[in-house]
Amino acid sequence: MRKEVSRIHLIIALSVALIIAVAAVYMLLSTQISSQTSTMTSSQVKNKISIQNVHLWANTSNLYPLTLGANLLISSPLRSLNISVDGVKVSSEPFSQDNITNWRDEEGIEIKNPHVVILVGKAYVVSFTGLFNDNSVYTTSATVIAQPPFQSYISLEGGVELETKSIYPTPYLSATIFVNRSVPLSKLTLFINGTLEASGSQGESNKTIYGLIYKAQPSNQAMPIIAGRTYEVTFVAIFEDNSTSTASKIVVAG
């Protein structure tokens, strides 16, 4: 009888041990699965586009085209970026990037899709869809009230250089002109210390916000360029609606 009781106790002990072992294995597997799920979720979340601001300017006439401007914060390298208004694609831009994180993208485009009609004061949903280098896709949207066309302008945020000693024929001037337009830029004129140096068209861009690389060889004998002297470089832009914008910068000739 005692042997029988001992055998029963042994079977119960073994059963309990087996249950504990199975439970431990299950908990280990659950922890691994949970860890993998968390990693996947983290990987998906890291590829993200945040809208800092976005604007729509209505096309009130043939002179003022429909334009869109936006500032985005993007977490990872992109392969492409699509923009749509109320579900209709208006722009597709390829990218070639690597090893870049938390970077800013400034978009300014002229919308030429005939199916997109924008009225002043009406609300529209603007969406940005990014395809990242790991093939993940992220879309973010914002509701925007369309505004009347804005005043076009230029600025010299990119800087100006005036060289008397370079590999180029001297004197040599180079500048990066920031253009923010609601209508095309028709003419750009360069002055140095108030003396006319050059004037002409600069070609057309399909962007409404862009950087224009300007290069010239100042040759007006009335304003000689001498190393070490200070000069005021001025650009005057004339747009197709006859509006003007002026940008100046003080430069020491090198």
QUIDA-V492473 format. One record per pair of residues at least 4 apart in sequence whose ideal C-beta (glycine too) atoms are under 6 Angstrom apart, sorted by sequence separation. I is the first residue (numbers start at 1). GAP is how many residues later the second one is. If there is no record, write none. Layout:
<<I	GAP> <I	GAP>>
This chain:
<<60	4> <84	4> <132	4> <156	4> <168	4> <181	4> <239	4> <59	5> <84	5> <85	5> <111	5> <191	5> <192	5> <205	5> <59	6> <131	6> <164	6> <166	6> <238	6> <59	7> <82	7> <83	7> <164	7> <190	7> <218	7> <83	8> <130	8> <190	8> <237	8> <163	9> <57	10> <82	10> <129	10> <189	10> <236	10> <162	11> <56	12> <81	12> <127	12> <128	12> <235	12> <161	13> <55	14> <80	14> <127	14> <187	14> <188	14> <234	14> <160	15> <54	16> <79	16> <125	16> <126	16> <232	16> <233	16> <78	17> <53	18> <91	18> <125	18> <126	18> <158	18> <198	18> <232	18> <233	18> <52	19> <78	19> <77	20> <123	20> <124	20> <184	20> <231	20> <52	21> <77	21> <90	21> <157	21> <197	21> <123	22> <230	22> <49	23> <50	23> <77	23> <90	23> <154	23> <155	23> <197	23> <122	24> <229	24> <49	25> <154	25> <195	25> <90	26> <120	26> <192	26> <227	26> <48	27> <75	27> <88	27> <153	27> <181	27> <195	27> <88	28> <118	28> <120	28> <195	28> <225	28> <46	29> <47	29> <74	29> <152	29> <180	29> <152	30> <193	30> <73	31> <74	31> <85	31> <179	31> <192	31> <150	32> <72	33> <149	33> <178	33> <179	33> <71	35> <176	35> <177	35> <70	37> <177	37> <86	38> <193	38> <69	39> <85	39> <86	39> <175	39> <192	39> <193	39> <68	41> <85	41> <174	41> <192	41> <67	43> <68	43> <84	43> <173	43> <191	43> <65	45> <66	45> <83	45> <172	45> <173	45> <190	45> <82	47> <171	47> <189	47> <169	48> <81	49> <188	49> <80	51> <187	51> <66	52> <78	52> <79	52> <185	52> <186	52> <79	54> <171	54> <185	54> <186	54> <76	56> <77	56> <183	56> <184	56> <183	57> <183	58> <58	60> <164	61> <56	62> <58	62> <164	63> <54	72> <160	73> <49	79> <49	81> <154	83> <47	85> <64	85> <152	87> <54	88> <56	88> <58	88> <47	89> <49	89> <51	89> <160	89> <162	89> <164	89> <48	90> <54	90> <56	90> <57	90> <47	91> <49	91> <51	91> <152	91> <154	91> <156	91> <160	91> <162	91> <163	91> <57	92> <153	92> <155	92> <57	93> <154	93> <156	93> <110	96> <110	98> <108	99> <108	100> <108	101> <64	118> <69	140> <67	141> <63	178>>
